[in-house]
Amino acid sequence: MNKKSIGGVKPHAALLLAALALTGAAYAQERVGSIEGTVLDVSGATVAKATVDLEGGALKQSITTNAGGAFLFPSVPPGTYTLTIRQPGFATFKVNNLNVALGKITSVQAKLEVGQVSESVSVSAEAIQIDTATNVVATAVTADIYDRLPKGRSFDSLFLMQPGVRNEPRSGGFQTDGSSASENIFNIDGVEVTNQQNGLLRTQNQIPIEWVQETSVKSSGIDAQYGGAIGGVMNVSTKSGTNQFHGQLSYYLNTDGMNAGPRATLRLNPSNDNIGDYFFNFRDGKKFQNPGFTLGGPVIKNKIWFFTSAYPQFTNYDRTVKFLRDGSVASFQRNDRQDFTLTRLDFQPFEKLRGSFGYQYNPYRVRGLLPSQQGTDNPANVNALRGQGGRTPVTSYNYQADWTASSKFLVSVYGGFQYSNYKDYGVPRGTYIAYTAPNLALPGLGLPVPQQFVAASGAFTPNNRQTVKDIYERHNLNVIGSYLLNAKGQHNLRFGYSLNRIHNSPQAATWPDGYLRIAWNLGYNAVTKPVRGARGPYGYYVNRVFATEGDVGGRNQGLFINDSWRVNRKLTLSLGIRTENEYIPSYRTDSGIQARAIGFGWRDKFAPRLGFAYDPTGTGKQKFSASWGMYYDLFKYELPRGSFGGDKWKDYVYTLDSGDLSRIQPGAGSSGNSGTFPGSLIEVVDWRIPSNDPSDNTIDPNLKPIRTQNFDVMHEYLFRGNWVARTRYTHRKMDRTIEDVGVLTPQGELYFIANPGYGVTVDAAKWPKGYPANVTPKAKRDYDAVDFTVERRFAANYFFQTSYIWSRLYGNYAGLANSDENARTSPSVTRLFDEPWMAYDQKGKVVDGRLATDRPHTLKFFGSYDKKWLGGTMRLGPSFQFYSGTPISTQADVNAVPVQVYGRGDLGRTPKFTNTDLLLSHDFRFKGMDEKKRFRLEVNFQNLFNNNSVVNVFETLTHANDGHTNFDDTADIFKGYNITNLMTTQKLRRDPRYGAASDYQSPRQIRLGFHFFF
């Protein structure tokens, strides 16, 4: 980290800046594809100044070839076009049905025949299947493919068509070539919509498929245009209007009766925590309805077009619960509403100027909360749930303008703004009291507990945790230049600048009237001192004080230059460099704390990208390609919220000396330990000591940004006209990460913000006496895979894609979303390095092995078949996934943190996972209907055969209610121990759920769809 370079430019970046200064330049979001080509005569000589016309959808553009006969349309919205080439003395050359895909280069080589311009030679573009000019590994899915395959309601439901992408619940979502879900970036119409806090795609940005023109998933070979791409790059372009009016009316329906029964829940028995059992969940009354429409067309033909749509989703739940406390029965309702609205205008006032503006309003609202199906809530308090809810308004707009300055040069400006704000309403007042363990048996032991306080484990009073606001804003501005140059081949130069500003203003997650955790009849193992089993006659209790507050902003800037150099008709090189300048804010700025907590200068995130693509025959039928690149993460805000003063969390632990809880009186609206707290104070633990406090700043002064390196080689081959076979090897390696690396102090946990295995984390002076040298290991994650894919493009009524991957995901660090914590999406503040012994097993050896989402074998199939039937078209679309099981590793709590005491994978793997989805649809027209009009009925099956695979196993050996094993001197942990003997000595129970199945595959769901197209 170089703080001095935050606002300036270092000398070694001067050449890059000079190259950018002429035009501005571009950023890492993708909106378009491109068309390039060369025009030759019958002798093979290049043809200069030929006129090239491109027309389709809302685009009509004309350019001329340069001195080398080359032409480039660098910014073409995805779709199907007609390309026409005219030159006096030659017959007109026309390419029909030319498909342009998101982020891909479509190449055309035209040979003009001698003749009159009035004569025409037409060719079909159907055989142009392989992009031989790029080394990028990507899968594009068009609206036509969405129509043919089973899917959810969101555009992300077909990301799985990229062979290296899996939806991994333990990783938090979509895992791309071994990366975790928090490492992807998501772009809609060129504007990034990734959640700034956790790196995921929020529900309000999961736009409906009816808006989608095309999606693209890039997994490797990603060029210098992209920052933050240590995982995958997920792009979507929305539809635009054309010169013809078109639209759609839709209605989707799903009810509880259309779904298979819910899975059982593994639990500690609420009346006896020595028993682990399953609660067999029952069906809630559920009804999902999703009406909607789209409409598009011209405002002024050939000049201005519009596309507008609304798809509100209504989900209603009814739940009837029998409460364990008194056997009473009550019913509750919850009503969710997610709105999706879009308005988009495209315009082309002049042939050389084209632009668009889009606006989305996607608020989410919940009215009424539901109690636990298990009946563990207190029936005296659940009425408060009826009035509770939350709302998240999400507003965004995007804009773009492309100016074709000449046949060689194009300038694009695009960007946008997004606003979201989550807030609760109807939150009850009063102290929140939760029972860690039941007290039903205590009166029988002669310990008097007032009847009103006798209850099983769970929430005793309504949970009044409240978020008043949590505002996030993101501003993007991007400028891009594209220049076509002939110099020892054809160069397509792209260069760019980006500005990404983020603002967060939370007043969140507070208990305004106090929060008490009551541990009936249990002892407490202290965190900050060697005290075990501390308790009063009735156990112990915790007064927890927590809040998230602040009003901050951060900034990321990026510069890049990338040359796609077509050396000759067979060989294309991709040569690029990207660099960024970034600062991360401090949420707490009192006591002299600087507003900027971390800064990375231009030289800290210098990222070269290299690749080539080689067509050995020059016919577009075959390609060999390879790529290598460095990639840096765009910093997420989970760490600064937690470590730089946003989160305030202290636990005040007391002996519980009486069963009368009314004696405990937290101060109203308290933000500290004000109030009346009987019993003896055992300890105070500050779980959020700010790491950037100037009196003890624990940010490593030599901190480096998160970085991965990717290497790929691929062979792609076109055969039988429209079949494509691909073979790819990929190696993805995490060089370093950023984590909060913890050490226990008398005040609580203190965290270094550092690169594990580097700097302060291996400085012996920072660690207690007796710790091993280089105590903190480097974060390690290596992904190696070979995949084989065969795809048949749609023709003769059917298409399919099938892929098989052999892979190995190995190391000690899952990534920014932690699969060792069952999908904890807390980038850079996961649990692994919270204490140094977490990385060691009970023998004192560093734990490396197959990571928790390692699946050696992955097989996928997607297909569709069309059949003329009953006066219309019937469509059958199956998809199938087969995955190996995942490793299961025993964990035990050792001095307050989980440790994989037996290494990784000691419990074997979960069973294999299989899933089959199916789409059945039928399009039909009534007699006399216009050709544009048709009706469609469809049925989507998710998990058609209702497979019930175990997807996770309970891994924790130590009992959840017994605290942790404890060492008086933590240096002794590294000498080795026997966890079973240690538990016996310290009288800690084995958790009765250990080794039992804890999560299952989602049950079958059926969704009906009714549509009218016009």
N, C-alpha and C positions, 0 to 999 in steps of 0.2 A: 504494500500500500504506500502511495506517495501522496500525502495530503497537500503538498505544495503545488501539485500539478492539477488540482481540481479545476481551477478556473482558467488555466493557461494551456499553451501548446508547447510541448517539448520539441527541441530541434529535430529529433529523428522523425517527428510526424510532419515536418514542414513540407516535404515533397508530396505527401498524400493530400494535405490541405491545399497546396497549390493546384493540384490536379482537379480539386473540387471547386475551386474558387470561381471558375468561369460560369458554372451553372447552378450551384446550389447542390442538389442531388437527392438520394433516396433512403428508404428505410426498409425494415425487415418484414413488412406485411405484403401479402400478395393478393392482387385483385384480378389479374389478367393472364393470358398466354401471349404468344407471339408467333409471327409467321416470317420466315426468312426464305430466301431462295436465290437462284442464279438463272439468268436467261441466256441461252446459247442459240446459235444458228445450227444448221445441219452439219456444218464442218467442225463444230465444237468450239468455235470462237465466241467470245462473250459479246453480248449486245448491250450497248450503253444507251441511255436515255429512252428506253422502252417505257411505255405507260402501263402501270400496274394498278388495277382497280379492285377494291375489296368491298363487298356488299353483303349485308345480312343483319337481321334483327334491327337494332337501333344504331347501326354503324354503316356509313358509306364514306369511303376514303380513297384517295388516289395519290400515288407517288410515282417517281421514275427511277430506273436503275442507274447505278453509278458507273464510273468508267470501267469497273471490272464486271459489269453486268449483274451486280448484286442488288438486292432490295431487302428491306426490313420493315415490317409492321410490328413495332416493339410492344404495343399496348392494345391488345385485342380482347374484348370480353369473351368468356367461354361461350361457345355456340357453334353453329354450322353456317358456313359462308360459301359464296361464289367468288372465285379469283379469276380475273380476266387480264390478259396481257396483250397489248396492241403496239405495233411498230410498223410504219410505212414499209411496203415491200414484202411483208410477211403476213401469213394468215393469222387471224386472231386465235390465241390459245386460251382455253377456258377450263378451269378445274371446278367441278361441281361437288357439292356435299363435302366441302373441306372442313374438317372438324378441328376446332381449337380448344385445347384443354387447359385448365387452370395451372399456371406455372410451367407449362411445357412449351417447347419450341416445335412448331410444325414446319417441316422443310419441304420445299417444292423446287424441283429442277425442271425447267421448261426448255424444250427444243422447238424453236419456231421453224415452220416450213415456209418455203417461198410461196408467195401468193398475194392476194388482195386482202386488205383488212376486213372487207365484207365477208370473206370466207372465214369459216370457224372450224377449229379442231377442238373437240371436247374430250376430256378424260375424267374418270371417276377417281375420287380420292380415297375410296374404300380400302385400297391396298397400302395406303400410307399408314403403317401401323407402329413402326418403331421410331422413336425419337433418337436418331443417331448422332445428334449434336450435343448431347448432355450426358453427364455421369450421375445425375441426381436419381436417387431411388425413391419413387413416389407412385402412389395409386390415385387416379382421378375417378370419381364416381359422378356421373351426370344425372340429371333429373330423370332421364329415361330409365336408367338402372334402378334408381329409387322406386320407380313405378313397378319394377319387376321382382323386387326382393322383399322378404319379410323384414320388418324394421319397427322401431319405436316411433314416437311422434317427433323426435328431434333429429336434426341434421347429423348428429354424432353417432347415430345408431348403425351406420355402415362403415365406421372407421376400421372395423375388423377386417375389411377386405384387403387392407395392407397386411401382407403376411407376417411382419414382425410386430403387429399390434395385438394385444390381448386386453380384455377388460378384467383386471385383477382386483377383486375386492380388498385383498390384504395390502395392496399397494395404493389404494385410494381411487382407482379408476383406470384409465388407459395407460398401459405400460408399453413403451415403444423401444424395441431392441434392448431390453433389459433395464431401461431407465424407469424411474418411478413416475407416478401420475402427476406429481407436482413439478415436473421438469419439462412439460410440454408448453407450447404457446398456441393460442387460439386467435384466429383473425376472421372477422366478418367484413367483407368488402374492403379489405386492406387495413382495417383498424383493429388493433389488438384488444381483446375482451377478456384476457386471462384474469382471474381473480388476483388482485394485487397482494392479498394476504397469504393465500395458501397455494397459488399456482394452478388451481383447478378451473373448470368451466362451470360457472354458477348456473343454477336452474333458469334464471331469467334471461340467459344468453343462449339457451338451448332452443333455438328458433325452429319453428315447424318446417317440415320437409316441403310444404307447398311453396315456401319462399325460395327454395334452393335451385339455382341453376346448375351448380356443380360444387363438389368438395374435392379437396386434394390433401393427402397425407404424405408428407415428406419425412423419411426416416434417416437418410444419410446422403452424403454427397451434397449437402446443403451449402450453397455458395455464400459469398461474403455479404450478400444483401441481408442476411438474417442474423440478428442478435438474440441472445436468450435461448438459443436452440440446443440445449444439452439433451433434450428428449426429442420429441417429434414436433413438426410444424403442421398444424391443422388449419387449413384455409377453407373458407366458404364464400362463394359469390352468390348474391341474391338475384332474382329475376328482374328483368326490366321490361318496359312496354315496347311494343313494335308498332308498325303502321296499321296493324289489324287489331280490332278489339277482341280480347279473349278473357276468359275468366272461369271460375270454378266455385261451386257451392258444395259444402261438405258437412257431414255429421258423423262423429265417431262415438261409439258406445262400448263401455265395459262395466259389468256389474259383478258382485261377489259370486252370484250363481253361475257365471261364465268361467270362473277360475277354479283351479284345484284347491283343496284345503290347505291351510297354512302349516308350516313346519313347527315342530316342537322346540321349546327353548330350554337349554340347559341352565340350571340354577342351583343355588344353595336353598334348601328348603327354608321358607321364611319362619317356620316355627322351631326348627332344629338345624343349626348350621353344621352339624356333624353328618348330615345327609345331603348328598347331591342327587337331584332327580330332574325329571323333565316335566315342564308344564306344557300341556297340549293346548296350544292356542286355538281359539275358535274363530269362526268367520265373523268379522264385523260386517254389518250391513254397509255395502259400498256401492256407489254409483258414480262412474266417470262419464262425463259428457263433454264433447268438444265440437261445437258447431263452428263454422267459419266460411270465409269467402276470399277469393282473389279477383282482381279486376285490373286489366292493363290495356293500354292502347295509346293512340296519338292524342296529344293536345294540339299540336300543329304538325301535320305530316311532314316527315323528313327533317323536322327541326326539334320538336319537343315531344317526349313520351312520358307516360306515367305508369306506375304499378303500385297498387294499394291492396292491403290485406288486413284482416283481423281474425284471430283464432283464439278466443277465450276458452280456458279449460276449467270445468267445474267438477270438483271431487267432493262428494258428501259421504260421511261415515256415521253410522249409528252403532253404539256399543252399550251392551247391558252387562253389568259387573256385579258379582256377589262378593261382598267384602269379608275378609277373614276376621276382622275385629269383632263384628257383631252379627254376621250372617245376613245383613240387609242387602237389598238388591236395588239398583238404580240404573237409569239409562242416560246416555250422554250423546251429544251430537258435535261433529266437527265439520266445518264447511271451508274448503280451500278454493281459492280462485286465482288462477294464473292467466293474465292477459298477455297476448302477443299482438301488437299492431305495428304495421309498417306502411310508410309512404315513401316512394322513391320517384324522383324526377331525373330523366336523362335528357340531355340537350346537345345539339350540334348546330350552333348558330352559323358557323362557317365550316368549310370543309376541313380546315386545319386545326379547329378547336372543338374539342368534345369534353363534356363533363357530366357530373351527376351529383345529386344531393339526396341523402336518405335520412329518415327520421324514424326511430323506434321508441315505443312506450310500452314497457313490459312489467307492470307492477304485479307483485305477489301478495296475497292477503290470506290470513287464517283467522277464522272466528270460532271460538270454542276449542278447548283442549280436552283430551281424553285421559282418564285414569288408566293405570296399569290393568291389563286383562287379568293379572294374577290376584287382584283384590288386596294388594298390600297397602294401599293408601288408607288414610284415616277417613271413614265415611262422614265424620263431622266437618271435614274441611273441603271435600271434593266439589261442593257446589260452587266454590270460587273458580273452578276450571271453566264453568259455563260462560263466564264473561271475559275470559282471557283470550288473547290472540296476538297477532303481529302483522306488520305490513312492511314490505320492501319495495318502494317505488324505484324503478330502474329506467332511466331516460338516456338515450344516446342519439347522436347524429354523426354522419360522416359526409365528406365532400371529396371531390376529386376533379381535376381538370388536366387534360392532355393537350399540349400544343405541339403540332408537327411543324417545326421551324423549317425543315427541308427534308429531302428524301434521305438525309443522313442523320438528322438530329431531331430528337424529341425530348421535351421537358414535361414532367408530370409533377403536380402538386396535389397531395391528398393528406387527409387526416381526419380528426374527429374529436368528440368529447363524450364521456360517459359519466353518469351520476347514479349512485345508489345510496340508500339510507335505510338500514334495518332499525325498527323500533318496536317495542312491546306496548300493549295497552291492556287495560283491565287487570293489572297486577294487584293482588291483595296486599294489605299491609299486615305487619306483625312479624315476629321473629320466625325464621325458617328453622325447624328442628327436624333432623334426620337421624334415624337409628341405624348404627353400624351393625348391631346384633340385636336379637329379640330379648325381651325381658319377661316373657310369659311364665318362665319357671322360677323367677326370683321370689315371688311371694311364698312359694312352697319351700324355699330355703330359709324362710324366716326373715327375709329382708322386706320390710314394709314399703310398698310402692303404691301411691294413690291410684285408685282404679282408672282415673282419667288419663294416666300416663302409661298404662299397660298396653303393649302393642307388639306386633311382629317387626321384623326388619323392614326398613324402607322409610318413606317420607311420613313423618308424624303430623306435620302441619303443611299447609300449601307452600310450594316452592315459589317464593316471591322474588326470585332473581330477575332483574330488570335491566333492559337496555333502553335508555332514553333516546339515544341516537348512535349511529355508527356510520358516518358519512364517508364514502370514498368517491373521489373524482379523479379522472384521468384525461389529460389533454395530449393529443398526438398531432405533430406537424411533420410532414415528410416531403422532401423534394427529391426528384430523381431525374437524372439525365441519361439518355441513351444516344450513342454515337456510332455510326457505321464507318469503318475505316479500312482501306485497302493498303496493306503493307506486308509483303511476303505472306499473303493470304488475306482472309477477311476477318476483321476484328469487330465484334459487337461489344463495345465498351459501355459499362453501366457504372455510375458513380453516384454517391448519395450522402445525404445528411438526414438525421432524425432528431427530433426533440420529443421526449416523453416525460411529462410532469405528472406527479401523483400527489394527491392531498388526502389526508385522513383526519377526521375529527370524531373521536369516540367518547361517549359517556356510557359505558357498557358494563354488563355482567356484574352489577352491584346487588347486594342484599341491603336495602336501605335501613332495615330494622334489625339487622343482625342475622347470623347464621351459626347454629350450634350443631355439632355432631356428637351424639351420645353413644359411647361404647359401653353398653351394659355388661358388667361382669367380665370385662377384659382388662388385661394389663397393657401398658404402653412402653414400647422400646424407643428410647429417645434417639434423636437424630444428631444433635450437636454435642452430646456428651455420653459417656458410657453408663447409661442407666437402662436397666431392663425390667420389664414387668411392673412399672410404676402404676399405682392405682389407689383409689379409695375403696371403701367397702362395696360400693356399687359399680366400680370401674373407673372410667375417666371420661372427660369430655373436652371438646375443642371449640374455642371461639375463633371462627375463621373470618378474617377481614379481607375482602377482595374487591377490586374495581379496576377498570381500564379507562384511562383518561388521557387526553392530549389534543393538540391541534397542530399538525405538522405537514410538511411537504418535502418531497424529494425530487430528484431529476436524473434522467439518463439521456446522454447524447451519443449518437453514433455516426461514424464516418466509414465509408467503404468505397472500394473500387474493384470491379471485377471485369475481366476480359475473357469473353468467349471467342477464342481464336480458332477459326476454321483454317488450318494450315493448308489443307487441300480437301478434295471431296470425300476423303476417307477419314481424316484425322482432325479432331477438334480438341483443343486444350482449354481448360478452365483455370484461370489464374486470378486469385483474389486475395485481398487483405481487408480486414475489418478492425477497427479500434473503437473504443468507447470511453466516455468520461461519465462517472456516476458518483452521486453522493446519497447517503442514507441518513435520515433525520434522527434526532434524539427526541423522545416524547417528553422528557423532563428537562427543563432548562433553568431550574433554580440553582442556587449555590455555585454559580459560575460554570455550569455544564454547557458545553458548546452545542449550538443548534444542529450542527452537522457532526454526526457520530463517526461515520466512516466515509472515506472518499477514495475512489479509484481514478487515477489519472489516465491520460491517453496511452501511456506506455504499459500500464498494468493489464490492459485487456487487448493486447495486440494479437490478432488471430489470423494467421495465414490459412488459405483454403486452396488446395491443388487437386486437379483431376484431369482425366482425359477420356475421350470416347473414340473408338476406332471401328470403322466399318470396313472389313477386309475386302469386300467385293465392290463397294461403292454403289450398291443397288438398294440400300435401305432395308435389306432383309436380315441383317446380322449385325451384332455390335458387341465388342469387348470394351469394358470401361473399368475405371478404378478411381478412387478418390481418397484423400487424406485431409483432415482439417482439425483445427482447435476450435473449441466452442466454450463460451462463457455464459454463466447464468445471469439473468436480470434479477437483482436482489428482491426477495419477497419481504413483506412487512411483518410477518409473524415474529421474527427475531427482534427487530427494534421495538415492537409493542411490548414484548415480554422482558427484554434485557436492557432497554434504554429508558426505563421509567414509565412506560405506558401502563403495564400491569403492576398493581400493588397487592401483595399477597403475604399476610402474616397469619400464622397459627399460634394461638395462645392455648397451651395444653394444661388442664387442671385435673386434680383428683376429683372423682364424683363421690361425695361423702353422704349424699342423701338422695332418696328416690323421688323427692318432691322437686320437680323441675321448675316450679313457679318461683323458686328462690333465685334462679339464674335470670338476671335482668340486663341484657345488653342495652346500652344507651340508644335512644331513638335517633335514627339517622346517623349513627356513629360511623366514623371512618377509622377508628382505632380501637383501643381496649377500654373505652369508657363504659361504665355501668357497674353492676354488682355481679361478681363472679366468686361464689363460695368455693371452698376447697383450697388445696395447696397448688401453687403454680409449679408445674414440672419443668417446662421449658417454653421458650418463644423461638419459633423458627421463621426466619424471613426467607421466603422462597423466591423473592424477586429483588435481590440487592442490585441496584443499577450498575452495569458493568462499565459505564462511562462517567462515573463519579470522579471528578478531578482529584479528590483526595486519595483515591485508589483506583485509577483507571486500569481496567483489566483487558482492554482491547489490545491485542498484539500489535505493536507499532509496525511490524513487518507483515501485516495481514495481506494475503493474496486472494484474488477472487476465485470462485468455484470454476473449475476447468475440467473438461473431458477432451479426449482425442478419439476420433473415429477413423477407421480404415475399412475400405470396401473394395472388393473386386467382383465383377459381374459379367456374365455372358447372356445375351438375349438373341433369340433366333426366331424368325418368322417362317412358318411352313404351312403347306396346304392352303395358302391364300389368306386365311384369317386366324390361324392358330399361332400362338406365341409361347415359347418356352424360355424360362429364365432360371439361371443358377447363380446364386450369390453367396459369397462368404463375407461376413462382417466381424470386425473386432472393435468393441467399444470399451474404452478404459477411462475410469475416473482418476485424474491426476491428483486432485485434492478437493476438499470441500471446506465449508465453514460451519462450525458448530459451537455451541456453548459447552465448553469443557469445564466440568465442575470440580470443586474441592470443598470439603466440609470445613467450616470455621465455627467458633463459638457463637456467632450471630446467625448462622444458617448456611445455606448453600451459596457459595461464591463462584461465579462463572467467568472463565476466560473466553473471550470471543476470539477464536483462533482457528488455524488450520491444524486439525489433529495430525500428530506426528511431526510437526514443524514448530520452530520458534519456541514460545514460552511453554508449550505442551511437553517439550522434552528437556526443559531447563531444570536441572536437579534442584536449583535454588528455590523454585516455585512449589516444590512438593515436600511433604513430610519426610523426616528421616526414616530410612529403611525401605523406601519405595525403589523399585528396580530402575536402572538406567533407561532412559528413553521410554518412560513408563507408558506414555500414550502412543499407541500404534497409529500408523497412517491409515486413513480411510481407504479401503480397498474394495473396488467393484470392477470385475472383468467380465465382459459378455462376449462369448464367441458363438457364432451360429453359421450353419449352412442351410440355405433354403432352396427348394425346388418348386417352381410354379409353372403350371400350364394353364393357359387361358384361351378360350375360343370366343372371339368377338361375335356380337349378335349378327346372325345371318340364318336364313332358312328356318326362322321361327324359334331358334334357341341360342343360348350362350351358357358358358360356365367358366368358373375359375376354381382351380384346386391348388392347394399349396401344402407342402410338408416342410417342417423345420426341425433340425436337430440343433440343440443349443445347450450352453452351459453358463450359468450365472453364479459367479464364485466371488467370495470375499468376506468382509466383516461389516459392510455398510450398505444398507439397502438404497439409500438416496434421500432426497428431500422429503419424500413421504416414506414412512418407516413401516415396512411389512413385519418387522419383529414386534411392533406394537399394534398389529392388526389394523392397519390403515390409518395411523396417526398422520394427518396432513399438516405438519407444523415445520415448514422448511427451516433448516439450520438450528432448530431447537428440539430435535428428536431426543430420545432417551439415551442413545448408545454411549455417548462420552460424558454423561452427567457425573460419573465418578470413574476413575481410571480402571478400577478392578472389574467394571462391566465387560471389558474386552478380554477377560481371562476366565478360563474354566477353573474347576476346583483343583486341578493339578498345577495351577499357576502358569498354564500355557495360553498364548494368544489364540483366540477363537477365530479360525478361518474355516470356510466351508461353503457348501451350496446354500445360497441365500433362500429366503422363505418363499420367493415366487419363482424359483428355478423349476422349469418344466422341460426335461430333455426332449420330449417329443410333442409336436403340435401339428395337427392335421385339420385343414379347413376345406369346405366346399361351399360354393355359391353357384346357383344356376337358375335358369328360367326357361319355360317352354310355352309358346303361344299356339293356340289351336282355334281355328275358325269353327264356331259351333253355335247353334241356335240363333242364327242371324247376327252374331257378334263375335267377339274374341274372348276366349277363356284363357286365363293365364295361371300357370302353376309355377311357384317359385320356392324351392327348398333351400335351406342353408344348414350346414352341419359343422360342429366343432368337436374335436377329440383332443384332450390335453392329458399329459402325464399328471400324476398327483404332485403335491408340493411337500418339501421337507418339514417335519415337525420336530421342534427342539425344546427339551425341558428347560424351564426357567424357574429360578428360586430367588426370593428376595434376600439380598445380602447387604446389610447396613443400608437399608432403605432403597436399594435399586435392584432391578431384575438382572440376573446373571444366567447365562446359558452354561450351567454348571457341568454338563456332560458333553459340551461341544455342540456342533450343529448337526441336526438330522438324526439324533439318537433314537427318536421314536418312530423312525421310518418316514413314510410318506402317506398323504391322504390317498384314497382310492382314485383311480382314473376318472376323468370328468368327460362326459359326453352330453351334447345338447343339440337338439334338432328344432329348428323353427320352420314355419311354412306360411306362404301367402297363397291364397286362392282368390281370384278376382274374375269378374266377367264384365266386359263392356258390351253394351247393346244400344241399338237405336230403334226408335219406333218408325213405322212406315211414314215417309214424307218428311222426316226430320232433315234439317240442314246438315251437311257433311261435318261441320265443325262441332255439332252438338251430339253428345252421347251421355249415357248413364253408366255408372259403375257401381257394382256391389263387390265388397271385398271382406275377407276374413283373414286376420293375422293371428297365427298361433305362435306363442313363445313357449319353448320347452314342450313341444307337441306331445311327447310320450310321458310327460311328467316325471322325468328322471329325478331321483332324489339323492344325488351324490353328496357325500360328506366333503365339505370344502375347507373345514378347519377343525382342529382338535384343541381342547383346553390344555395348555402347556405348563401352567404354573403349579409347582409342587407344594410350595408353602401356602398355608391356609390364609385366605383373604382377610380374616378377622383376627389373626394372631400377630400382626405386625411382621417384623423381619428378623432373620438371624442377625446376631450382633457380635462384632469383634471390638474389644476395648481399644486395641491398637490396630488401626486399619492396615498398617504395614504387614501384619501377620497374614492377611488374606492372600498375599502373593506367594506365601510359603507353601500353600496347598492346604486342603482340608477335606473332610468327608461330610457332605451336606446332610446325609441321613443321620449320622452320629451327632452332628451339630444340632439338628432339629430335636433329636431325642434329649440331648443334654439341656437344651434351653426350653424344653417342654412346648415345642411348637408342633401343631398338628399338620398332617398331610391333608391338602385340600381334597375333599371327596370327589370333585369333578375332574381331577387330574387324569389325563389320558382318554377322556370321553369326548365323543363328537360334540362340537359346540355350534357349528354353522352348517347349513345345508343349501343345496342348489334351490333357487327360487322356483316356486310351483308354477304349473302351467297357467297361462293367461290367454284369453281369447278376446280380441277386439274387433268389432264390426265397423265397417266404413261404408258410407253411402255418399255418392258424388254425382254432380251434374256438371258437365263441361260444356262451355259455349264459347 
